[in-house]
Amino acid sequence: MSSLSPTPPSPSPDAPTHAARSVSRRTLIAGSAWAVPAIVTATAVPAAAAASDGAPIDSLNMNVGRLEAGGSAPVKVLVRDANYSPKVGVLVTFSSSANVTISPTSTLTDSDGFARATVTSTSVWERPGSSTSETAQVTDKGNTRTIGVGAVIGGANAYGVGDNAKSHLGTGSTDAYGATAAQLARKFYSTLESVVSGADFTLAWSAEGNVISVIGANDRGQLGLGDTRDRSEWEQVGGNWDDDPSQRPWWGKSDDTAVVQIAAGRQSAYVLLANGDVYAWGANEAGQLNVADTTDKLEPALVERNAAAIAAGDDFLITLDRGGKITTAGSNDHGQRGDISLRDHSGIVQVAAGDKTGYALTDDGKVLVWGSNDKGQRGNGYGGDPDDMTSWSTGAGLADISGVIRITAGHQSIYALRSDGTVWAWGRNNVGQLGEGTTTNRSTPVQVTGLQNVVEIAANGESARALLSNGEIRSWGGNGAGILGDGSTANRSTPVTTAGTQNVARLGASSSTGTASYLLTEDRRVQFDFTDPQYLAAGEETWLNAKVASPTGAPVSAMGIAFTTSGFALHGVNTSNESAFARVEVEDVWTTPGTVVRADAKSGFARASRLLNVRGSNAYAVGANYRGQFGSGQEGNWPSTPAQLPRVFPMPIVQIAAGTDFTLVLLSDGTVWSAGANDAGQLADGTGQHTARTTWARVPGLEGIAQIAAGQNWALALDVNGCVFTWGRNDYGQIGSDQVSNTSAVDTPTLIYGLDYVDQIAAGRSTAYVRIGGTAYAWGRNDRRQMGAGWSDDYRSTPRQVQNLTNIAQLTAAGWSAHVILDNGEVWGWGDNSYGQLGVDSSVTPDGFFGEPLKVKGLTEKAAQVACAESTVFIRTAAGGVLSIGDNIFGLLGAGIAHTDLSSSSVPHQVVGLADVVDIAGSVRSGHALTKTGTVMSWGANGDGQLGDGTHDDAATPVKMVSIDGVKRISASHASWTVYPIRSA
């Protein structure tokens, strides 16, 4: 025999053509994901060796393809000698992994040198993407060789039930509908995480491979495949799941671009990624894809960034962004796009969309609703005619329900899962979709009959379903296409059992236009415990609890559970039987309040996700805290350097108004919070107790507020509609009530009637001011003519116009006087002039008061802003400098002149050392300026440390406030010894 290897002949069609190598999972599944099982070849080539009879075995080859769960595929092994000739009659013994069988287990090679067998998957429910193992042992005259390869299972861990008019049910059936649950076509090579149907098309998400698969109607490009051709078999959007991730066009390239949610409108599809990007495609006639035009998109387009959750209605999109705000796109014919009172609502952790109605769930278990109400969808006890919708579509309101942990929406019905495991519903009920035994529409929530221990809910079109803790599925509502899965097409007004399912661990996603529903199977179910805190406080550790159970509710050990977090830190995990506890923290104490973060828990292939809001604070406080007005839980002054306000706010602070020993905070969601003294009801808590409070609490009943102002022991609020509310002490009629006395007080915000379209509010010590267009009105205390109405009455409880002023651009108030800037940059003032604060010598009038406005003289530059201490006025000029007029106690003019040398001045003085100032504020006897670099400079009294420089020394020239950064605004009040620098929101 030659020592040289012979030249092999050309291979036969059955012969392998590649060299021996190990076979990876990606190799095993190369090729089209939905093709007929491909042949994959593994070859072992040992060195040529003579057998005992001198006949060497040159190679062993074994071919195996992709294997459908429950199906069969051929296996064959080629045996050849050293001359590449087939060997006949060689014994080959087969073995396989437990999830498949192989037959025969042993055979002899045929005339072509092949030993042939069939491998069969033992279960149609074999996990998609799981692998098999097949081994062949070849024995020939004393020589033994063994080779092993594997297959990848194509399966489907989901049932589908309902309409199939466009073959979009995805089960492989050609029937018009399926009235009993059937397994989806076993064509998926990764576990299905979610499935959702629109109108005649379906979207499926395989989480492990970040694969989006589609089927059904495609006339508007809703399948995202680049054309408008319908599909009767599943296809993937953007390439096969086994493609090189770096080459994928839209998602799945990295952890950041992993898919986390899918949604379907009537003919539009949406995908949310881990990094907050949203891709969309399909119908876009109403702008529902949120792109620059209204042209349909046949392939995915990037339409949104920084999203935390999405929901799709008929032709509109709701997005909850990571800042906790809602944005919308698409049709607005019934107000489903919402308005400003919706978009800044706080604490939102979930959104849902009906046909023309939007819904949001807050972290305190309340449901926010906006849009169409013709069937009572808003849940507030009122229903409207379609022709009478205007009044219902201009804002968001709360439905009459609480304690909710999950919401889902059908076409014109909404469902709420409460923490006690019951389900409540309201809205349209023409086919029994509310599940309470009638077909009467309901405008307030009613309990779905007979449901207890519910762990998940979903809705599709006119039907809904619930997953119980024992794994049972109950469905109710419209059943024309058999979507309830009870084997019939009869509508059901109470829940019925969806038969023929097992191991259901999750429900498919909801869709207001969906015509099919889906049930996903797993060997276990993971759920977060919603008795845990529903939010995270910035800078504080907390525990999140996730439980693991079998689909039937039996406990499963949580030892293998894993947590991942997005937007906050995971510090450790403890397990206890079927529960796992994650120790988590939002580490940055300055995390913007309202930020939405995500937690995921996974056990095996089962997973659960939840969104949480961050409570925090974007403001500092420094100065007096005598009655706990900092809301820190304690009374008494803070250190003389600024400290962060308690991290308890659900949205960013946009304004702070301080009265005497009490503080009000306005958040970006339009709510008002209060802390401190309450002897006159100034905290507006509505309790009637007038008890001081050293912690922050929301003022009940105030929503959509755009501005706040505080006097000595009373306050005003202006809402987005231009209406004014007042509360607190009414000793001079300042809250607009005729019940005037030293003890008269109101602790509930009260509307001031007769004032419409107010643009701005301000509060003196006991006098209220408003600006409407270019004119000003006042009421309350007038003993120093501070109402500016020209009369000498001590008070008035009804608004009167300030005399002789038009074209007012800005309004502010001091203790007993008020000032305005006109649109030409002039400053005018009226009221008390005891210290020359009106720009006129105090001796001009016998009592030092002016009941009509006077122009402040001596200003050589246009004014950009006015702020007031008790009896001192600060003017920020358009050039960025600051001027001062009035009382100079504690050096309050900031001109470097001691009070002993100049007690007051009616002539403007330059506050020394200030330039590029962008904001100013005054407390009782101190002034404050913010420069464009974010530096805060303060001057005047410092007995309570309100200058924030680390000392208690008064300053006649500005000193730098220390230990702050990122400041964009400063708040202070002529009635308070406290200063609040506010960081960017």
TORMI-451746 format. One record per residue (C-alpha): x, y, z. Coordinates in steps of 0.2 Angstrom, whole numbers, padded with zeros to 4 digits, always signed. Layout:
BEGIN
XYZ/...
//
This chain:
BEGIN
+0000+0000+0000/+0007+0017-0004/+0011+0029+0010/+0002+0042+0001/-0017+0044+0003/-0027+0040-0013/-0036+0054-0022/-0054+0053-0017/-0067+0052-0030/-0081+0065-0033/-0093+0063-0019/-0110+0056-0022/-0126+0068-0019/-0128+0059-0002/-0110+0061+0003/-0104+0075+0014/-0093+0089+0007/-0086+0097+0022/-0072+0092+0033/-0074+0086+0051/-0078+0099+0064/-0088+0102+0080/-0106+0107+0077/-0112+0123+0086/-0131+0127+0089/-0129+0141+0076/-0122+0128+0063/-0136+0116+0067/-0149+0129+0062/-0141+0138+0048/-0152+0142+0033/-0170+0148+0032/-0179+0147+0049/-0195+0141+0041/-0188+0129+0028/-0191+0110+0027/-0179+0102+0040/-0161+0105+0032/-0148+0092+0032/-0134+0096+0043/-0118+0085+0042/-0106+0080+0055/-0090+0070+0050/-0077+0062+0060/-0061+0057+0051/-0049+0047+0061/-0032+0044+0054/-0032+0029+0042/-0029+0013+0051/-0029-0005+0045/-0042-0016+0053/-0038-0033+0058/-0042-0039+0040/-0032-0025+0033/-0048-0015+0028/-0046+0002+0036/-0061+0014+0040/-0058+0031+0032/-0073+0041+0039/-0090+0040+0047/-0103+0052+0042/-0120+0056+0051/-0133+0068+0044/-0148+0075+0054/-0159+0089+0051/-0170+0102+0061/-0183+0092+0070/-0201+0098+0072/-0208+0094+0090/-0218+0078+0089/-0211+0075+0071/-0198+0064+0063/-0183+0066+0052/-0171+0054+0044/-0154+0050+0051/-0141+0041+0040/-0123+0036+0043/-0111+0034+0028/-0096+0021+0031/-0082+0021+0018/-0065+0013+0017/-0049+0021+0014/-0052+0021-0004/-0068+0031-0002/-0078+0016-0007/-0095+0012+0002/-0093-0002+0014/-0108-0014+0015/-0114-0024+0030/-0106-0014+0043/-0115-0014+0060/-0121+0003+0066/-0129+0005+0083/-0139+0021+0086/-0143+0030+0103/-0152+0046+0107/-0156+0059+0120/-0172+0056+0131/-0182+0069+0121/-0182+0059+0105/-0182+0040+0100/-0173+0033+0086/-0178+0017+0076/-0170+0005+0072/-0157+0006+0086/-0146-0005+0075/-0144-0009+0057/-0131-0014+0044/-0125-0002+0030/-0133-0004+0013/-0126-0006-0004/-0122+0013-0004/-0113+0012+0013/-0127+0020+0022/-0135+0015+0039/-0152+0023+0039/-0164+0026+0054/-0178+0039+0059/-0177+0050+0074/-0194+0056+0082/-0197+0069+0094/-0207+0062+0109/-0218+0078+0112/-0227+0091+0102/-0224+0103+0116/-0205+0101+0116/-0197+0118+0120/-0193+0128+0104/-0175+0129+0102/-0170+0114+0113/-0158+0102+0106/-0157+0083+0104/-0142+0072+0104/-0140+0057+0092/-0125+0045+0093/-0120+0031+0080/-0107+0018+0084/-0099+0009+0070/-0091-0008+0073/-0081-0016+0058/-0070-0031+0061/-0063-0025+0078/-0062-0006+0074/-0075+0004+0083/-0079+0022+0079/-0092+0034+0087/-0099+0050+0081/-0112+0061+0089/-0123+0076+0082/-0138+0085+0087/-0154+0093+0080/-0163+0109+0085/-0182+0107+0089/-0194+0118+0080/-0209+0120+0091/-0222+0132+0098/-0225+0135+0117/-0242+0144+0113/-0260+0140+0109/-0271+0151+0098/-0290+0153+0097/-0302+0163+0087/-0303+0171+0070/-0292+0164+0056/-0300+0172+0041/-0282+0177+0035/-0274+0162+0042/-0267+0174+0055/-0271+0162+0069/-0255+0154+0065/-0259+0136+0070/-0257+0130+0052/-0276+0127+0050/-0285+0134+0035/-0302+0134+0044/-0310+0151+0045/-0309+0151+0064/-0304+0140+0079/-0316+0138+0093/-0305+0127+0104/-0287+0131+0108/-0274+0124+0096/-0255+0124+0097/-0247+0136+0085/-0238+0129+0070/-0222+0121+0077/-0210+0133+0067/-0202+0143+0081/-0184+0140+0086/-0184+0150+0102/-0197+0151+0116/-0211+0163+0113/-0212+0177+0125/-0228+0186+0118/-0240+0185+0104/-0253+0198+0099/-0266+0200+0085/-0272+0215+0076/-0286+0215+0064/-0282+0199+0054/-0263+0199+0057/-0252+0192+0071/-0236+0197+0079/-0225+0184+0089/-0210+0188+0099/-0197+0175+0103/-0187+0182+0117/-0172+0171+0117/-0167+0176+0100/-0175+0193+0099/-0186+0187+0084/-0202+0195+0078/-0212+0183+0067/-0228+0188+0058/-0242+0180+0049/-0259+0185+0041/-0265+0200+0031/-0252+0213+0024/-0262+0225+0014/-0255+0240+0023/-0238+0232+0026/-0242+0227+0044/-0231+0212+0043/-0216+0223+0040/-0209+0212+0027/-0206+0225+0014/-0221+0221+0003/-0240+0220+0004/-0242+0201+0001/-0252+0191+0014/-0244+0177+0022/-0252+0160+0027/-0236+0154+0036/-0225+0162+0049/-0211+0173+0043/-0198+0183+0052/-0196+0202+0051/-0178+0207+0048/-0169+0191+0045/-0168+0174+0053/-0166+0171+0072/-0149+0162+0069/-0142+0176+0059/-0126+0184+0065/-0133+0197+0078/-0121+0211+0072/-0129+0210+0055/-0147+0212+0060/-0155+0228+0054/-0166+0233+0069/-0165+0223+0085/-0156+0209+0093/-0139+0215+0090/-0135+0217+0109/-0143+0217+0126/-0147+0235+0123/-0157+0231+0108/-0166+0216+0114/-0185+0216+0112/-0195+0219+0128/-0213+0222+0122/-0224+0221+0106/-0240+0229+0102/-0253+0229+0088/-0265+0242+0082/-0278+0238+0069/-0266+0237+0055/-0250+0244+0063/-0236+0235+0073/-0224+0241+0086/-0209+0234+0095/-0201+0241+0110/-0182+0238+0114/-0172+0238+0130/-0164+0254+0126/-0180+0263+0124/-0181+0263+0105/-0198+0260+0097/-0200+0253+0079/-0216+0253+0070/-0223+0248+0053/-0239+0246+0044/-0254+0258+0042/-0251+0276+0046/-0265+0286+0039/-0268+0295+0056/-0250+0297+0060/-0251+0282+0072/-0233+0277+0068/-0227+0294+0075/-0216+0298+0060/-0215+0314+0050/-0228+0309+0037/-0244+0299+0036/-0237+0286+0023/-0238+0268+0027/-0222+0259+0031/-0218+0242+0024/-0203+0239+0035/-0199+0244+0053/-0195+0262+0056/-0188+0270+0072/-0202+0281+0078/-0198+0284+0097/-0183+0284+0109/-0182+0283+0128/-0199+0274+0130/-0203+0263+0145/-0219+0255+0139/-0231+0256+0124/-0249+0253+0120/-0258+0253+0103/-0276+0258+0100/-0286+0257+0084/-0276+0270+0075/-0266+0279+0089/-0251+0275+0100/-0248+0278+0118/-0230+0279+0125/-0224+0280+0143/-0207+0287+0143/-0193+0284+0155/-0196+0301+0163/-0213+0295+0168/-0222+0306+0155/-0235+0300+0142/-0234+0305+0124/-0247+0300+0111/-0247+0300+0092/-0261+0296+0079/-0279+0300+0078/-0287+0312+0090/-0305+0312+0085/-0311+0307+0102/-0297+0316+0112/-0287+0300+0114/-0271+0310+0112/-0275+0317+0129/-0269+0335+0135/-0256+0343+0146/-0265+0336+0162/-0262+0319+0156/-0245+0320+0150/-0237+0325+0166/-0247+0314+0178/-0236+0306+0190/-0232+0288+0195/-0238+0279+0180/-0232+0261+0178/-0243+0254+0164/-0252+0261+0149/-0266+0253+0139/-0276+0258+0124/-0294+0255+0119/-0302+0259+0102/-0302+0277+0105/-0299+0278+0124/-0282+0279+0133/-0279+0272+0150/-0264+0272+0163/-0261+0264+0179/-0252+0273+0193/-0241+0266+0206/-0254+0269+0220/-0266+0258+0211/-0277+0271+0202/-0283+0271+0184/-0282+0287+0174/-0293+0288+0158/-0295+0300+0144/-0303+0300+0127/-0319+0293+0121/-0333+0290+0134/-0348+0285+0123/-0350+0268+0132/-0344+0274+0149/-0326+0269+0146/-0320+0283+0158/-0327+0274+0173/-0333+0290+0182/-0351+0287+0182/-0355+0296+0166/-0357+0290+0148/-0359+0301+0133/-0367+0301+0116/-0354+0301+0102/-0360+0318+0097/-0358+0324+0114/-0339+0319+0116/-0331+0336+0116/-0333+0339+0135/-0326+0322+0139/-0311+0322+0128/-0302+0337+0134/-0293+0330+0150/-0289+0315+0160/-0299+0309+0175/-0298+0295+0187/-0310+0280+0186/-0319+0275+0202/-0308+0261+0207/-0292+0259+0218/-0280+0245+0223/-0277+0240+0205/-0261+0231+0200/-0264+0228+0181/-0275+0235+0167/-0280+0229+0150/-0291+0236+0137/-0303+0229+0124/-0312+0238+0110/-0323+0249+0121/-0321+0240+0138/-0307+0241+0151/-0302+0228+0164/-0293+0230+0180/-0285+0217+0191/-0285+0221+0209/-0272+0215+0222/-0285+0204+0230/-0286+0194+0214/-0303+0200+0208/-0306+0208+0191/-0317+0223+0188/-0323+0230+0171/-0332+0245+0164/-0337+0252+0147/-0346+0243+0133/-0356+0227+0137/-0366+0223+0121/-0360+0205+0120/-0357+0202+0139/-0339+0208+0138/-0339+0215+0156/-0343+0197+0162/-0355+0202+0175/-0370+0193+0168/-0379+0207+0158/-0377+0216+0142/-0379+0233+0149/-0365+0246+0147/-0357+0251+0163/-0350+0268+0167/-0343+0263+0184/-0332+0248+0188/-0342+0231+0191/-0334+0215+0197/-0333+0201+0184/-0343+0187+0191/-0335+0172+0199/-0317+0176+0197/-0305+0174+0212/-0286+0171+0213/-0283+0179+0196/-0265+0182+0192/-0266+0189+0174/-0279+0197+0163/-0280+0200+0144/-0292+0207+0132/-0294+0206+0113/-0308+0216+0104/-0325+0212+0112/-0318+0198+0123/-0307+0196+0139/-0299+0182+0148/-0291+0178+0165/-0277+0166+0171/-0281+0159+0188/-0267+0154+0200/-0272+0136+0197/-0268+0137+0179/-0286+0138+0173/-0291+0150+0159/-0308+0159+0160/-0315+0169+0146/-0330+0180+0142/-0338+0192+0130/-0340+0191+0111/-0337+0174+0104/-0342+0175+0085/-0326+0168+0080/-0324+0156+0094/-0311+0166+0103/-0317+0161+0120/-0311+0143+0117/-0326+0134+0124/-0330+0125+0108/-0344+0136+0103/-0347+0153+0095/-0360+0159+0108/-0357+0175+0117/-0354+0173+0136/-0359+0187+0149/-0350+0177+0163/-0334+0168+0162/-0332+0151+0155/-0318+0139+0155/-0306+0139+0140/-0304+0120+0138/-0291+0109+0131/-0276+0118+0138/-0262+0113+0150/-0247+0122+0157/-0252+0139+0153/-0241+0151+0162/-0245+0168+0153/-0258+0176+0142/-0254+0184+0125/-0254+0202+0124/-0270+0213+0123/-0276+0222+0108/-0292+0233+0106/-0294+0227+0088/-0287+0209+0090/-0298+0195+0083/-0288+0180+0090/-0281+0177+0107/-0265+0167+0113/-0260+0157+0128/-0242+0154+0132/-0236+0138+0141/-0221+0136+0152/-0216+0123+0166/-0217+0137+0179/-0224+0154+0182/-0214+0169+0189/-0223+0184+0197/-0218+0199+0206/-0226+0202+0223/-0236+0218+0221/-0238+0220+0240/-0220+0226+0239/-0217+0245+0237/-0223+0251+0220/-0209+0264+0219/-0191+0266+0223/-0184+0281+0233/-0168+0287+0225/-0153+0283+0236/-0162+0270+0247/-0161+0251+0246/-0177+0241+0245/-0182+0223+0242/-0192+0217+0227/-0200+0200+0229/-0203+0187+0215/-0212+0171+0217/-0211+0155+0207/-0225+0142+0205/-0230+0129+0193/-0243+0133+0180/-0256+0125+0192/-0250+0135+0207/-0239+0122+0216/-0223+0130+0224/-0207+0128+0214/-0190+0132+0222/-0184+0149+0218/-0166+0144+0220/-0163+0147+0202/-0171+0163+0200/-0161+0178+0192/-0165+0196+0193/-0159+0210+0180/-0162+0228+0182/-0162+0243+0170/-0160+0260+0177/-0155+0255+0195/-0143+0243+0204/-0145+0225+0210/-0135+0222+0226/-0140+0204+0230/-0153+0191+0229/-0159+0180+0244/-0171+0165+0241/-0183+0157+0253/-0192+0142+0246/-0203+0148+0231/-0198+0166+0234/-0183+0176+0229/-0179+0194+0236/-0168+0206+0226/-0160+0220+0236/-0160+0235+0224/-0156+0253+0224/-0157+0269+0213/-0140+0274+0218/-0140+0292+0212/-0149+0302+0225/-0152+0316+0212/-0161+0304+0200/-0175+0314+0192/-0192+0310+0201/-0204+0301+0190/-0190+0291+0181/-0197+0274+0176/-0185+0259+0179/-0187+0241+0174/-0185+0225+0184/-0185+0207+0177/-0185+0190+0186/-0182+0174+0177/-0182+0156+0182/-0178+0144+0168/-0187+0151+0153/-0201+0159+0163/-0199+0177+0166/-0209+0192+0173/-0206+0211+0171/-0212+0226+0180/-0210+0245+0179/-0207+0255+0194/-0206+0274+0197/-0192+0283+0206/-0197+0295+0220/-0185+0309+0223/-0181+0327+0224/-0173+0340+0213/-0172+0354+0225/-0161+0360+0240/-0167+0369+0255/-0158+0381+0267/-0163+0392+0281/-0177+0392+0294/-0186+0376+0298/-0195+0381+0313/-0212+0371+0310/-0205+0357+0299/-0208+0366+0283/-0193+0357+0274/-0204+0341+0276/-0189+0331+0284/-0199+0325+0298/-0191+0336+0310/-0192+0354+0316/-0178+0366+0318/-0165+0374+0307/-0155+0364+0295/-0136+0367+0293/-0131+0383+0285/-0127+0374+0269/-0140+0368+0257/-0147+0350+0259/-0158+0340+0247/-0176+0340+0251/-0183+0323+0256/-0184+0311+0241/-0202+0308+0241/-0209+0317+0226/-0216+0307+0211/-0212+0320+0198/-0199+0334+0197/-0202+0350+0207/-0205+0365+0196/-0209+0379+0209/-0209+0381+0227/-0219+0394+0237/-0215+0398+0255/-0226+0406+0267/-0222+0409+0286/-0216+0392+0292/-0225+0382+0279/-0220+0377+0261/-0229+0372+0245/-0221+0363+0231/-0228+0362+0213/-0223+0346+0203/-0223+0345+0184/-0238+0334+0185/-0248+0349+0191/-0251+0343+0209/-0246+0353+0224/-0238+0346+0240/-0237+0354+0257/-0227+0354+0274/-0225+0364+0289/-0237+0375+0300/-0255+0373+0298/-0264+0384+0311/-0274+0392+0298/-0277+0377+0286/-0263+0383+0275/-0258+0365+0271/-0275+0363+0263/-0276+0345+0269/-0295+0346+0271/-0295+0337+0288/-0302+0352+0298/-0289+0349+0312/-0276+0362+0307/-0262+0351+0314/-0244+0355+0308/-0236+0342+0298/-0217+0339+0296/-0218+0328+0281/-0224+0331+0264/-0241+0326+0258/-0251+0330+0242/-0265+0343+0243/-0281+0334+0239/-0291+0340+0225/-0278+0351+0216/-0274+0345+0199/-0268+0353+0183/-0260+0367+0193/-0248+0379+0183/-0242+0391+0197/-0243+0393+0216/-0240+0408+0228/-0240+0409+0247/-0243+0424+0259/-0241+0424+0277/-0253+0409+0282/-0263+0407+0266/-0260+0403+0248/-0266+0404+0230/-0265+0391+0215/-0268+0395+0197/-0273+0380+0186/-0270+0377+0167/-0287+0383+0163/-0284+0400+0171/-0294+0397+0187/-0288+0403+0204/-0290+0393+0220/-0287+0400+0238/-0286+0393+0255/-0279+0397+0273/-0282+0412+0284/-0295+0425+0279/-0292+0439+0291/-0293+0451+0277/-0304+0443+0264/-0288+0437+0255/-0296+0420+0251/-0311+0428+0243/-0323+0424+0257/-0335+0437+0265/-0332+0427+0282/-0318+0439+0287/-0310+0437+0305/-0294+0433+0314/-0300+0415+0316/-0308+0413+0299/-0299+0399+0289/-0302+0387+0276/-0291+0371+0274/-0299+0366+0257/-0294+0375+0240/-0309+0386+0235/-0312+0392+0218/-0313+0411+0216/-0328+0414+0205/-0328+0428+0192/-0310+0427+0188/-0307+0419+0171/-0292+0417+0160/-0279+0422+0173/-0261+0422+0167/-0252+0425+0183/-0254+0425+0202/-0244+0433+0217/-0247+0434+0235/-0242+0448+0247/-0243+0446+0266/-0262+0446+0266/-0266+0452+0248/-0270+0442+0233/-0265+0448+0215/-0268+0441+0198/-0264+0446+0180/-0276+0444+0166/-0268+0449+0150/-0260+0466+0153/-0271+0471+0168/-0270+0467+0186/-0283+0464+0200/-0281+0463+0219/-0291+0458+0234/-0288+0456+0253/-0279+0468+0264/-0278+0486+0259/-0273+0496+0275/-0257+0502+0266/-0266+0504+0249/-0258+0488+0243/-0273+0484+0232/-0269+0498+0220/-0287+0502+0217/-0286+0520+0224/-0297+0518+0239/-0293+0518+0258/-0304+0503+0264/-0294+0491+0275/-0299+0476+0265/-0310+0469+0251/-0314+0451+0248/-0318+0453+0230/-0306+0457+0216/-0304+0475+0210/-0294+0481+0195/-0277+0490+0199/-0279+0507+0193/-0271+0515+0177/-0260+0500+0172/-0261+0491+0155/-0248+0481+0146/-0242+0472+0162/-0230+0458+0158/-0225+0452+0175/-0232+0454+0192/-0224+0451+0209/-0228+0456+0227/-0219+0460+0243/-0226+0461+0261/-0237+0477+0259/-0233+0482+0241/-0234+0475+0224/-0223+0478+0208/-0225+0475+0189/-0215+0475+0174/-0223+0482+0158/-0220+0475+0141/-0209+0490+0138/-0197+0485+0152/-0203+0499+0165/-0206+0495+0183/-0221+0501+0192/-0227+0499+0210/-0240+0503+0223/-0244+0501+0242/-0232+0503+0256/-0217+0515+0253/-0211+0516+0271/-0193+0512+0265/-0194+0520+0248/-0197+0503+0239/-0209+0511+0226/-0194+0522+0220/-0201+0538+0228/-0195+0546+0244/-0205+0539+0259/-0209+0557+0265/-0219+0562+0249/-0235+0556+0258/-0240+0558+0276/-0242+0539+0279/-0230+0533+0266/-0243+0524+0256/-0248+0525+0238/-0265+0518+0232/-0261+0520+0214/-0246+0514+0204/-0230+0524+0202/-0216+0522+0190/-0200+0517+0198/-0188+0531+0193/-0169+0530+0191/-0169+0514+0180/-0157+0516+0165/-0160+0498+0158/-0175+0488+0154/-0181+0476+0168/-0182+0458+0165/-0188+0452+0182/-0193+0459+0199/-0192+0450+0215/-0196+0456+0233/-0191+0454+0250/-0203+0460+0264/-0199+0479+0260/-0185+0478+0247/-0187+0476+0229/-0174+0468+0217/-0174+0471+0199/-0165+0460+0186/-0160+0470+0171/-0160+0464+0153/-0141+0465+0154/-0140+0453+0168/-0136+0464+0182/-0147+0467+0198/-0153+0483+0206/-0161+0485+0223/-0173+0498+0231/-0180+0500+0249/-0175+0493+0266/-0156+0490+0269/-0158+0481+0285/-0144+0468+0287/-0136+0476+0271/-0151+0470+0261/-0148+0482+0246/-0132+0471+0243/-0122+0487+0238/-0109+0485+0251/-0116+0498+0262/-0120+0494+0281/-0137+0498+0288/-0130+0510+0300/-0123+0520+0285/-0139+0519+0274/-0155+0513+0282/-0165+0513+0266/-0165+0520+0248/-0178+0525+0235/-0164+0526+0223/-0159+0510+0214/-0142+0503+0219/-0132+0491+0210/-0130+0474+0219/-0111+0473+0218/-0102+0459+0209/-0116+0451+0200/-0116+0448+0181/-0125+0436+0169/-0139+0434+0182/-0154+0423+0175/-0165+0422+0190/-0168+0431+0207/-0178+0429+0223/-0181+0437+0239/-0184+0430+0256/-0190+0441+0271/-0173+0450+0273/-0161+0442+0260/-0159+0442+0242/-0153+0429+0230/-0147+0428+0212/-0143+0414+0200/-0130+0416+0187/-0130+0407+0170/-0115+0396+0177/-0127+0389+0190/-0119+0399+0204/-0131+0406+0218/-0126+0422+0226/-0135+0428+0242/-0134+0443+0253/-0143+0451+0268/-0149+0443+0284/-0141+0426+0288/-0147+0422+0306/-0155+0406+0300/-0141+0401+0288/-0152+0406+0273/-0137+0413+0263/-0131+0395+0262/-0112+0400+0263/-0109+0389+0279/-0110+0403+0291/-0123+0413+0300/-0115+0430+0296/-0125+0443+0288/-0118+0450+0271/-0120+0467+0264/-0112+0460+0247/-0116+0444+0239/-0108+0428+0245/-0108+0411+0236/-0120+0398+0241/-0110+0382+0243/-0113+0363+0241/-0125+0365+0226/-0124+0361+0208/-0136+0360+0193/-0147+0374+0199/-0159+0381+0186/-0170+0391+0197/-0172+0398+0215/-0188+0400+0225/-0190+0411+0240/-0203+0422+0248/-0205+0439+0256/-0215+0429+0270/-0201+0416+0273/-0184+0414+0280/-0180+0399+0269/-0173+0398+0252/-0175+0383+0239/-0163+0381+0224/-0171+0370+0211/-0161+0359+0200/-0166+0355+0182/-0181+0345+0181/
//
